[in-house]
Structure formats: structure tokens, C-alpha cells
């Protein structure tokens, strides 16, 4: 039987800076161990990868706008 995957959009705060990313989880994963992330402040379950990516993008864009985004812009 094929395992069904979901995605979790997570928010993390470290040193008063924020960032968000998606974590892939399967039905058989132990969510407590998958989400044992230092500084985690929120976790939203999403059915699809695209949905999680959209949530994460919105969060990170807001962090950039309010000056709390952990990572700087990359200039090439």
C-alpha cells in the first residue's frame, strides 16, 4: 500500500529572527519527532506540497517586510 504524504508549514524563531519552510510527512511518521525543531513557533498541516509552499512563501515575505527575516537577500 502506498503511503500518503502531507506537508507541514513550520515557522521558526532564532535570535529574534524568523523563517518558514515546509516539512514532508507520511502517515507513518511520528509527528513529534518530525517536528522536534529548535525554535519552532507554529506548524500548519497542509494536504499538498503546493499549499505548504504558498503558506511558507507568505510567511517569509511578511518577515522580510517587517525586518525580522533571518536570511539576507542573495545578490548575484
C-alpha positions in Angstrom: 0.0 0.0 0.0 1.3 3.4 -1.0 2.0 5.8 1.9 0.2 9.1 1.7 2.3 12.2 2.2 1.3 15.5 3.7 3.3 18.7 4.3 3.7 20.8 7.4 4.4 24.5 7.0 6.6 25.5 10.0 7.6 28.8 11.5 10.9 29.1 13.4 12.3 31.9 15.5 16.0 32.0 16.4 17.8 35.1 17.9 14.6 37.2 17.4 14.7 36.4 13.6 12.2 34.3 11.7 11.9 31.9 8.8 9.5 29.3 7.5 9.8 26.1 5.5 7.8 23.0 4.6 8.4 19.5 6.0 7.2 16.4 4.2 5.5 13.9 6.5 3.9 10.5 5.8 1.1 8.7 7.5 3.6 6.5 9.4 5.8 9.3 10.6 6.0 10.2 14.3 5.0 13.9 14.2 6.6 14.7 17.5 10.0 13.6 16.2 9.5 15.1 12.8 8.6 18.5 14.4 11.3 18.4 17.1 12.7 21.6 15.6 14.6 24.1 17.8 12.7 27.4 17.9 9.5 26.1 16.2 6.6 28.5 16.9 3.9 27.2 14.6 3.1 24.2 12.4 0.3 24.1 9.9 -0.7 20.8 8.3 -1.3 21.0 4.5 -2.6 18.3 2.2 -0.5 19.3 -0.7 3.1 20.5 -1.3 1.9 23.5 -3.3 -0.3 24.6 -0.4 2.5 24.4 2.1 4.9 26.3 -0.2 2.3 29.0 -0.6 1.9 29.4 3.1 5.7 29.4 3.7 6.1 32.0 0.9 3.6 34.3 2.5 5.2 34.0 6.0 8.7 34.6 4.7 7.6 37.6 2.6 5.9 39.1 5.7 9.1 38.5 7.7 11.1 40.3 5.0 8.7 43.2 5.0 8.8 43.6 8.8 12.5 43.2 9.0 12.5 40.0 11.0 13.6 37.6 8.3 16.6 35.6 9.3 18.3 35.3 6.0 19.5 38.2 3.9 18.8 38.7 0.2 21.1 37.0 -2.2 22.7 39.2 -4.8 24.3 37.7 -7.9 
